[in-house]
Amino acid sequence: MNCAEFKNWLIDKDGHDQSADQDAKLHRLSCARCEKLYRLDRRMEERLAESFVEVDLPADLFEKIQRDERYAGIKDPGPALSSKFSAAILATAVIIVVVFFNPFKSPMRSIEEISTLVLANHLSNDTSLAFMAGQISDVSNWFAAKIGYPVHVPDMAAEGFTFLGGRKCSLGHQKAAYLVYEKEGKKCSLFIIDRNDLGFDLERDRKYSVDEQGHSIKVWSDKDLVYVMVM
C-alpha cells in the first residue's frame, strides 16, 4: 500500500476488508507522514463524537405532532392531503434533528481542537489551490463569496513568508480561509476563521502556541477574525 492508497483507506475505513486494514497498518508504521494523518483522524473522530450530546426533547412535542395530524383530517383526508401531511411530518422530523441535535454547526471548543483540525489540513495530500498569488485582486471579497464572511490577510512578507495562493477549506463543520505560504523552502499554512465559529472565549491581544506532531501552531485573534499559522 502506498500513501495515496492509504489516504483512500482512511477516508472509508469501514468499507474495506481486514486484509486492507492490515496493509494500512503496515504502511503507516513505515511512513511517518501517514502515521500522523492516522493519529489526527482518530483525534478528530473522538472530538466529533464528543460534540454529539444527548438533549431531552420537550415532553409534549410528540403530542403536538399528533394534534396536528388530527387537525389535518377527521377520517379520510384523501391522497392529496395525506401527501401534504406526510411532508409536514418529515419537515417536523428534520427540524427536530437540526434544532435539538444540530450536527452541522458544532463550534470549535478549544485551542487543541483548532490545532488538530488545521494540522490535518496542513498535512493533507490535497495541494490544489483555487487561486495563485497575484491572480485575485480583492482576496477579502473572494473569500466573503466563498465562505460567507470577509477576511483580512495580514502582511507576512516582512517576516519572510512568500505567498503562494489560497482556497476555502473545512475545519470540522465550519468554513475557513486557507492561505499557503513558503518560508525557507518549507510549506506554511495560514487559516483565517470567523470568531463566531468558536464555542469558547479566545483572549484578545494574546498569541497561543501549540507544538503538535513536530509542527509549531500559533493562534491569535484580531477583531472578528481568528488566525492560525502552521509551520
C-alpha positions as CSV (number, residue, x, y, z in Angstrom):
1,M,0.0,0.0,0.0
2,N,1.3,3.4,-1.0
3,C,0.4,6.9,0.5
4,A,-2.4,7.5,-2.0
5,E,-4.0,4.1,-1.3
6,F,-3.6,4.7,2.5
7,K,-5.5,8.0,2.2
8,N,-8.3,6.3,0.3
9,W,-8.4,3.6,3.0
10,L,-8.5,6.3,5.7
11,I,-11.5,8.1,4.1
12,D,-13.5,4.9,4.0
13,K,-12.1,2.6,6.7
14,D,-15.3,0.7,7.2
15,G,-15.7,-0.1,3.5
16,H,-12.6,-2.2,3.3
17,D,-11.9,-5.8,4.3
18,Q,-9.5,-7.0,7.0
19,S,-6.6,-7.5,4.6
20,A,-6.7,-3.8,3.6
21,D,-6.7,-2.9,7.3
22,Q,-3.6,-5.0,7.8
23,D,-1.9,-3.4,4.8
24,A,-2.8,0.1,6.0
25,K,-1.3,-0.7,9.5
26,L,1.9,-1.9,7.9
27,H,2.1,1.1,5.7
28,R,1.6,3.7,8.4
29,L,4.1,2.0,10.7
30,S,6.7,2.6,8.0
31,C,5.5,6.0,6.9
32,A,5.7,8.9,9.4
33,R,3.5,11.2,7.3
34,C,0.7,8.7,7.1
35,E,1.1,7.8,10.8
36,K,0.5,11.5,11.6
37,L,-2.6,11.6,9.4
38,Y,-3.9,8.4,11.1
39,R,-3.5,9.8,14.6
40,L,-5.1,13.1,13.6
41,D,-8.0,11.3,12.0
42,R,-8.6,9.3,15.2
43,R,-8.4,12.5,17.3
44,M,-10.9,14.3,15.0
45,E,-13.3,11.3,15.3
46,E,-13.1,11.5,19.1
47,R,-13.7,15.2,19.1
48,L,-16.7,14.9,16.8
49,A,-18.1,12.1,18.9
50,E,-17.8,14.3,22.0
51,S,-19.8,17.1,20.2
52,F,-22.9,14.9,19.9
53,V,-24.5,15.3,23.3
54,E,-28.0,14.0,24.2
55,V,-30.7,16.6,24.6
56,D,-34.0,16.0,26.2
57,L,-36.9,16.8,23.9
58,P,-39.9,18.7,25.2
59,A,-42.3,16.2,26.8
60,D,-45.3,17.5,24.8
61,L,-43.5,17.6,21.4
62,F,-45.0,14.4,20.0
63,E,-48.4,15.2,21.4
64,K,-48.3,18.4,19.4
65,I,-47.4,16.5,16.3
66,Q,-50.4,14.1,16.9
67,R,-52.7,17.0,17.4
68,D,-51.5,18.4,14.0
69,E,-52.3,15.0,12.5
70,R,-55.9,15.1,13.8
71,Y,-56.2,18.7,12.6
72,A,-55.2,17.6,9.0
73,G,-58.4,15.5,8.7
74,I,-61.0,13.7,10.7
75,K,-61.3,10.3,8.9
76,D,-60.0,10.1,5.4
77,P,-58.1,13.2,4.4
78,G,-57.6,11.8,0.8
79,P,-54.4,11.1,-1.1
80,A,-53.5,14.8,-1.8
81,L,-54.0,15.9,1.8
82,S,-52.3,12.8,3.1
83,S,-49.2,13.5,1.0
84,K,-49.1,17.1,2.3
85,F,-49.4,15.8,5.8
86,S,-46.6,13.2,5.3
87,A,-44.4,16.0,4.0
88,A,-45.3,18.1,7.1
89,I,-44.3,15.2,9.4
90,L,-41.0,14.8,7.5
91,A,-40.3,18.5,7.8
92,T,-41.0,18.4,11.5
93,A,-38.6,15.5,11.9
94,V,-35.9,17.5,10.1
95,I,-36.5,20.5,12.4
96,I,-36.1,18.2,15.4
97,V,-32.7,17.0,14.3
98,V,-31.4,20.4,13.3
99,V,-32.7,22.3,16.3
100,F,-32.0,19.8,19.1
101,F,-29.0,17.9,17.8
102,N,-27.5,20.4,15.3
103,P,-24.8,18.2,13.9
104,F,-23.9,20.7,11.2
105,K,-22.8,23.7,13.2
106,S,-20.8,22.3,16.1
107,P,-18.4,25.1,17.1
108,M,-14.7,24.6,17.8
109,R,-14.4,24.4,21.5
110,S,-10.7,24.7,22.3
111,I,-7.3,25.7,21.1
112,E,-6.4,21.9,21.0
113,E,-9.4,21.2,18.7
114,I,-8.4,24.0,16.4
115,S,-4.8,22.8,16.3
116,T,-5.9,19.3,15.4
117,L,-8.2,20.4,12.6
118,V,-5.7,22.8,11.0
119,L,-2.9,20.4,11.2
120,A,-4.9,17.7,9.4
121,N,-5.5,20.2,6.5
122,H,-1.8,21.2,6.5
123,L,-0.7,17.6,6.3
124,S,-3.3,16.6,3.7
125,N,-2.1,15.5,0.2
126,D,-4.7,17.9,-1.3
127,T,-2.4,20.6,-2.7
128,S,-4.9,22.2,-5.0
129,L,-5.4,25.9,-4.8
130,A,-8.3,27.9,-6.0
131,F,-6.1,30.9,-6.9
132,M,-2.4,31.6,-7.1
133,A,-0.6,34.7,-5.8
134,G,-1.4,37.7,-7.9
135,Q,-4.5,36.2,-9.6
136,I,-7.1,37.7,-7.2
137,S,-7.0,41.5,-6.7
138,D,-9.5,41.5,-3.8
139,V,-8.9,38.4,-1.7
140,S,-11.2,39.6,1.1
141,N,-14.3,39.8,-1.1
142,W,-13.3,36.5,-2.9
143,F,-13.4,34.7,0.4
144,A,-16.6,36.5,1.5
145,A,-18.4,35.0,-1.5
146,K,-17.0,31.5,-0.8
147,I,-17.2,31.2,3.0
148,G,-19.7,33.8,4.0
149,Y,-17.5,36.4,5.7
150,P,-14.7,38.7,4.5
151,V,-11.2,38.2,5.7
152,H,-8.2,40.5,6.2
153,V,-5.0,38.9,5.1
154,P,-2.1,40.1,7.2
155,D,1.2,41.2,5.6
156,M,3.5,38.2,6.1
157,A,6.3,39.3,3.7
158,A,8.1,41.3,6.4
159,E,8.5,38.0,8.3
160,G,10.0,36.2,5.4
161,F,6.8,34.4,4.1
162,T,6.2,34.1,0.4
163,F,2.5,33.9,-0.5
164,L,1.7,31.1,-2.9
165,G,-2.1,31.0,-3.1
166,G,-5.3,30.1,-1.3
167,R,-8.7,28.3,-1.2
168,K,-11.5,27.7,1.1
169,C,-11.4,24.7,3.5
170,S,-13.5,23.0,6.1
171,L,-12.5,22.8,9.8
172,G,-14.9,20.4,11.3
173,H,-18.4,21.8,10.4
174,Q,-17.1,25.3,9.8
175,K,-15.7,27.0,6.7
176,A,-12.4,28.9,6.8
177,A,-9.9,30.7,4.5
178,Y,-6.8,28.7,3.8
179,L,-3.7,30.5,2.6
180,V,-0.5,28.8,1.7
181,Y,3.0,30.3,2.1
182,E,6.6,29.3,1.8
183,K,9.4,30.2,4.2
184,E,12.9,28.9,3.9
185,G,11.8,26.2,1.5
186,K,9.1,24.9,3.8
187,K,5.3,25.0,3.4
188,C,3.4,27.1,5.9
189,S,-0.4,27.3,6.2
190,L,-2.4,30.3,7.5
191,F,-6.1,29.7,8.4
192,I,-8.5,32.5,9.0
193,I,-11.6,31.7,11.0
194,D,-14.8,33.6,11.9
195,R,-14.6,34.3,15.6
196,N,-18.3,33.4,15.8
197,D,-17.4,29.8,14.9
198,L,-15.7,29.4,18.2
199,G,-17.5,27.9,21.2
200,F,-15.2,29.4,23.8
201,D,-13.6,32.7,24.7
202,L,-10.4,33.4,23.0
203,E,-8.4,36.2,24.8
204,R,-7.7,39.2,22.6
205,D,-4.1,40.5,22.3
206,R,-2.7,37.1,23.2
207,K,-0.9,34.7,20.9
208,Y,-1.3,31.0,21.8
209,S,1.4,28.5,20.9
210,V,0.9,24.7,20.4
211,D,3.5,22.1,19.4
212,E,1.9,19.1,17.8
213,Q,3.3,16.2,15.8
214,G,6.6,18.2,15.3
215,H,4.8,21.3,14.0
216,S,4.5,24.7,15.5
217,I,1.0,26.2,15.6
218,K,0.3,29.8,16.5
219,V,-3.2,31.1,17.3
220,W,-4.3,34.7,17.7
221,S,-7.3,36.9,17.1
222,D,-7.8,40.4,15.6
223,K,-11.3,41.9,15.9
224,D,-13.8,39.4,14.5
225,L,-11.2,37.0,13.0
226,V,-9.0,34.2,14.4
227,Y,-5.7,33.5,12.7
228,V,-3.9,30.1,12.9
229,M,-0.4,29.6,11.4
230,V,1.1,26.1,11.0
231,M,4.8,25.7,10.3
